Amino acid sequence: MPRKVDHEQRRSRIAEAVWTIVALRGLEAVSLRDVAAEAGVSLGQVQHYFKTKDQVLLYACRRLVELAGEELGRKAGTPPEPSSPRAVIRAIAEQTVPTTPEHQAGAAVWYAFITRSVTMPELATVIRTTWADTHALITEQVRLAQRAGEVDPRLDPAGLAATLQTVIDGVVPQVLVGHRTGTEALAIVDEHLDLVFDPAPSRRQPG
């Protein structure tokens, strides 16, 4: 009896091959033939799922976002107690700021996708949606913190979320080029979280 093919597993394997090539040689080195070789499959198998380089790049980017979301869910999970708003935002920072060689490779791949998205509208849509979803998540956490008296209720939650997201994203390139370590970058994020959370008692109630 013919063995059943796990198509999603094969696509994921192809995506992983794309990430490896991009991390080691850059996005311009990606070709369907090289992806097939890296994935250990035939060129025909890759072409069965992806007809062009842009198609395989788009899938690889979407898969990267999907896995990042799953990892964030584990870091900000609820057992045994629900995570605090600050803890959720800190988990987003930990997910974004590279602190290990593996994590740094993933961040480099993400930034390669960002660069390519300037001339690839479909990729730009994925990235904009990812940023918008992250902003919405941080905004909701700020609102929850305001209700709990941990953040000044007079402040605009969407504006605060935009600032925190910009700080988190902004330190990543500094880590990638070796200007700061991941630990130093997360310390900067923590400093901004300290400014936002647990305000002085006199600021907790609207004036």
Order of alpha helices (4+ residues) and beta strands (2+ residues): alpha-alpha-alpha-alpha-alpha-alpha-alpha-alpha-alpha
